[in-house]
Amino acid sequence: MQTLFIQVKCELGRSYEVAAAAAETVDEVSEVHSTSGHYDLMLTCYLEDGIDIGHFVNQKIHALPGIKDTYTIIGLKAFS
């Protein structure tokens, strides 16, 4: 399992719309958080091993209406 944290910058006034679309239509999105700072949202995504991260981000995340920019962070190890 691959873990991604994708920060999303939205078009003005569309962050709630983008958050709803990501949570409802992209199965790999586990959580959507509204954030402060340079980005409007943080998506937590879980991909099966072998899924190409670049294709996932380009085809499923960038395809959501209202997204201006993204920044993807790849999780290496979860500690508990």
PyMOL commands that place a pseudoatom at each C-alpha (Angstrom):
pseudoatom trace, name=CA, resn=MET, resi=1, chain=A, elem=C, hetatm=0, pos=[0.000, 0.000, 0.000]
pseudoatom trace, name=CA, resn=GLN, resi=2, chain=A, elem=C, hetatm=0, pos=[1.290, 3.454, -0.937]
pseudoatom trace, name=CA, resn=THR, resi=3, chain=A, elem=C, hetatm=0, pos=[0.335, 6.526, 1.111]
pseudoatom trace, name=CA, resn=LEU, resi=4, chain=A, elem=C, hetatm=0, pos=[0.147, 9.976, -0.482]
pseudoatom trace, name=CA, resn=PHE, resi=5, chain=A, elem=C, hetatm=0, pos=[-0.581, 13.356, 1.006]
pseudoatom trace, name=CA, resn=ILE, resi=6, chain=A, elem=C, hetatm=0, pos=[-1.669, 15.729, -1.744]
pseudoatom trace, name=CA, resn=GLN, resi=7, chain=A, elem=C, hetatm=0, pos=[-1.889, 19.429, -0.998]
pseudoatom trace, name=CA, resn=VAL, resi=8, chain=A, elem=C, hetatm=0, pos=[-4.384, 21.165, -3.274]
pseudoatom trace, name=CA, resn=LYS, resi=9, chain=A, elem=C, hetatm=0, pos=[-4.667, 24.815, -4.259]
pseudoatom trace, name=CA, resn=CYS, resi=10, chain=A, elem=C, hetatm=0, pos=[-8.185, 25.590, -5.491]
pseudoatom trace, name=CA, resn=GLU, resi=11, chain=A, elem=C, hetatm=0, pos=[-9.672, 28.280, -7.674]
pseudoatom trace, name=CA, resn=LEU, resi=12, chain=A, elem=C, hetatm=0, pos=[-11.056, 31.078, -5.499]
pseudoatom trace, name=CA, resn=GLY, resi=13, chain=A, elem=C, hetatm=0, pos=[-14.295, 30.139, -3.794]
pseudoatom trace, name=CA, resn=ARG, resi=14, chain=A, elem=C, hetatm=0, pos=[-14.246, 26.493, -4.869]
pseudoatom trace, name=CA, resn=SER, resi=15, chain=A, elem=C, hetatm=0, pos=[-12.470, 24.665, -2.017]
pseudoatom trace, name=CA, resn=TYR, resi=16, chain=A, elem=C, hetatm=0, pos=[-15.637, 23.143, -0.532]
pseudoatom trace, name=CA, resn=GLU, resi=17, chain=A, elem=C, hetatm=0, pos=[-16.741, 22.008, -3.987]
pseudoatom trace, name=CA, resn=VAL, resi=18, chain=A, elem=C, hetatm=0, pos=[-13.334, 20.425, -4.673]
pseudoatom trace, name=CA, resn=ALA, resi=19, chain=A, elem=C, hetatm=0, pos=[-13.265, 18.766, -1.238]
pseudoatom trace, name=CA, resn=ALA, resi=20, chain=A, elem=C, hetatm=0, pos=[-16.685, 17.205, -1.785]
pseudoatom trace, name=CA, resn=ALA, resi=21, chain=A, elem=C, hetatm=0, pos=[-15.783, 15.987, -5.277]
pseudoatom trace, name=CA, resn=ALA, resi=22, chain=A, elem=C, hetatm=0, pos=[-12.518, 14.420, -4.073]
pseudoatom trace, name=CA, resn=ALA, resi=23, chain=A, elem=C, hetatm=0, pos=[-14.171, 12.661, -1.133]
pseudoatom trace, name=CA, resn=GLU, resi=24, chain=A, elem=C, hetatm=0, pos=[-17.172, 11.430, -3.118]
pseudoatom trace, name=CA, resn=THR, resi=25, chain=A, elem=C, hetatm=0, pos=[-15.675, 10.453, -6.472]
pseudoatom trace, name=CA, resn=VAL, resi=26, chain=A, elem=C, hetatm=0, pos=[-12.081, 9.281, -5.912]
pseudoatom trace, name=CA, resn=ASP, resi=27, chain=A, elem=C, hetatm=0, pos=[-12.085, 5.915, -4.137]
pseudoatom trace, name=CA, resn=GLU, resi=28, chain=A, elem=C, hetatm=0, pos=[-8.418, 6.205, -3.144]
pseudoatom trace, name=CA, resn=VAL, resi=29, chain=A, elem=C, hetatm=0, pos=[-9.053, 9.412, -1.159]
pseudoatom trace, name=CA, resn=SER, resi=30, chain=A, elem=C, hetatm=0, pos=[-9.401, 8.484, 2.510]
pseudoatom trace, name=CA, resn=GLU, resi=31, chain=A, elem=C, hetatm=0, pos=[-9.600, 11.948, 4.086]
pseudoatom trace, name=CA, resn=VAL, resi=32, chain=A, elem=C, hetatm=0, pos=[-9.900, 15.557, 2.966]
pseudoatom trace, name=CA, resn=HIS, resi=33, chain=A, elem=C, hetatm=0, pos=[-8.823, 18.333, 5.340]
pseudoatom trace, name=CA, resn=SER, resi=34, chain=A, elem=C, hetatm=0, pos=[-9.229, 22.067, 4.925]
pseudoatom trace, name=CA, resn=THR, resi=35, chain=A, elem=C, hetatm=0, pos=[-5.869, 23.688, 5.710]
pseudoatom trace, name=CA, resn=SER, resi=36, chain=A, elem=C, hetatm=0, pos=[-4.346, 27.110, 6.194]
pseudoatom trace, name=CA, resn=GLY, resi=37, chain=A, elem=C, hetatm=0, pos=[-1.226, 28.304, 4.433]
pseudoatom trace, name=CA, resn=HIS, resi=38, chain=A, elem=C, hetatm=0, pos=[-0.210, 28.032, 0.779]
pseudoatom trace, name=CA, resn=TYR, resi=39, chain=A, elem=C, hetatm=0, pos=[-2.694, 25.228, -0.006]
pseudoatom trace, name=CA, resn=ASP, resi=40, chain=A, elem=C, hetatm=0, pos=[-6.433, 24.987, 0.650]
pseudoatom trace, name=CA, resn=LEU, resi=41, chain=A, elem=C, hetatm=0, pos=[-6.862, 21.229, 1.104]
pseudoatom trace, name=CA, resn=MET, resi=42, chain=A, elem=C, hetatm=0, pos=[-4.855, 18.162, 2.129]
pseudoatom trace, name=CA, resn=LEU, resi=43, chain=A, elem=C, hetatm=0, pos=[-5.937, 14.814, 0.687]
pseudoatom trace, name=CA, resn=THR, resi=44, chain=A, elem=C, hetatm=0, pos=[-4.824, 11.542, 2.252]
pseudoatom trace, name=CA, resn=CYS, resi=45, chain=A, elem=C, hetatm=0, pos=[-4.769, 8.838, -0.420]
pseudoatom trace, name=CA, resn=TYR, resi=46, chain=A, elem=C, hetatm=0, pos=[-3.989, 5.134, -0.290]
pseudoatom trace, name=CA, resn=LEU, resi=47, chain=A, elem=C, hetatm=0, pos=[-2.937, 3.392, -3.519]
pseudoatom trace, name=CA, resn=GLU, resi=48, chain=A, elem=C, hetatm=0, pos=[-2.412, -0.301, -4.098]
pseudoatom trace, name=CA, resn=ASP, resi=49, chain=A, elem=C, hetatm=0, pos=[1.217, -1.306, -4.674]
pseudoatom trace, name=CA, resn=GLY, resi=50, chain=A, elem=C, hetatm=0, pos=[2.177, -1.041, -8.320]
pseudoatom trace, name=CA, resn=ILE, resi=51, chain=A, elem=C, hetatm=0, pos=[-0.209, 1.831, -9.109]
pseudoatom trace, name=CA, resn=ASP, resi=52, chain=A, elem=C, hetatm=0, pos=[1.697, 4.632, -10.848]
pseudoatom trace, name=CA, resn=ILE, resi=53, chain=A, elem=C, hetatm=0, pos=[1.521, 7.711, -8.608]
pseudoatom trace, name=CA, resn=GLY, resi=54, chain=A, elem=C, hetatm=0, pos=[1.998, 10.160, -11.481]
pseudoatom trace, name=CA, resn=HIS, resi=55, chain=A, elem=C, hetatm=0, pos=[-0.851, 8.678, -13.471]
pseudoatom trace, name=CA, resn=PHE, resi=56, chain=A, elem=C, hetatm=0, pos=[-3.106, 8.648, -10.405]
pseudoatom trace, name=CA, resn=VAL, resi=57, chain=A, elem=C, hetatm=0, pos=[-2.454, 12.314, -9.634]
pseudoatom trace, name=CA, resn=ASN, resi=58, chain=A, elem=C, hetatm=0, pos=[-2.786, 13.394, -13.266]
pseudoatom trace, name=CA, resn=GLN, resi=59, chain=A, elem=C, hetatm=0, pos=[-5.842, 11.326, -14.153]
pseudoatom trace, name=CA, resn=LYS, resi=60, chain=A, elem=C, hetatm=0, pos=[-7.876, 11.343, -10.933]
pseudoatom trace, name=CA, resn=ILE, resi=61, chain=A, elem=C, hetatm=0, pos=[-6.855, 14.412, -8.923]
pseudoatom trace, name=CA, resn=HIS, resi=62, chain=A, elem=C, hetatm=0, pos=[-5.968, 16.965, -11.597]
pseudoatom trace, name=CA, resn=ALA, resi=63, chain=A, elem=C, hetatm=0, pos=[-9.178, 16.002, -13.413]
pseudoatom trace, name=CA, resn=LEU, resi=64, chain=A, elem=C, hetatm=0, pos=[-11.329, 17.376, -10.580]
pseudoatom trace, name=CA, resn=PRO, resi=65, chain=A, elem=C, hetatm=0, pos=[-12.865, 20.733, -11.527]
pseudoatom trace, name=CA, resn=GLY, resi=66, chain=A, elem=C, hetatm=0, pos=[-11.631, 23.742, -9.546]
pseudoatom trace, name=CA, resn=ILE, resi=67, chain=A, elem=C, hetatm=0, pos=[-8.050, 22.611, -8.877]
pseudoatom trace, name=CA, resn=LYS, resi=68, chain=A, elem=C, hetatm=0, pos=[-5.293, 25.118, -9.690]
pseudoatom trace, name=CA, resn=ASP, resi=69, chain=A, elem=C, hetatm=0, pos=[-2.193, 23.401, -8.317]
pseudoatom trace, name=CA, resn=THR, resi=70, chain=A, elem=C, hetatm=0, pos=[-1.078, 20.371, -6.293]
pseudoatom trace, name=CA, resn=TYR, resi=71, chain=A, elem=C, hetatm=0, pos=[1.933, 19.296, -4.267]
pseudoatom trace, name=CA, resn=THR, resi=72, chain=A, elem=C, hetatm=0, pos=[2.333, 15.569, -3.625]
pseudoatom trace, name=CA, resn=ILE, resi=73, chain=A, elem=C, hetatm=0, pos=[4.121, 14.104, -0.607]
pseudoatom trace, name=CA, resn=ILE, resi=74, chain=A, elem=C, hetatm=0, pos=[4.847, 10.380, -0.555]
pseudoatom trace, name=CA, resn=GLY, resi=75, chain=A, elem=C, hetatm=0, pos=[4.547, 8.722, 2.863]
pseudoatom trace, name=CA, resn=LEU, resi=76, chain=A, elem=C, hetatm=0, pos=[7.427, 6.361, 3.594]
pseudoatom trace, name=CA, resn=LYS, resi=77, chain=A, elem=C, hetatm=0, pos=[6.521, 4.671, 6.897]
pseudoatom trace, name=CA, resn=ALA, resi=78, chain=A, elem=C, hetatm=0, pos=[3.668, 5.062, 9.359]
pseudoatom trace, name=CA, resn=PHE, resi=79, chain=A, elem=C, hetatm=0, pos=[4.504, 4.851, 13.073]
pseudoatom trace, name=CA, resn=SER, resi=80, chain=A, elem=C, hetatm=0, pos=[2.020, 3.981, 15.783]
for i in range(1, 80): cmd.bond("trace and resi %d" % i, "trace and resi %d" % (i + 1))
show_as sticks, trace
zoom trace
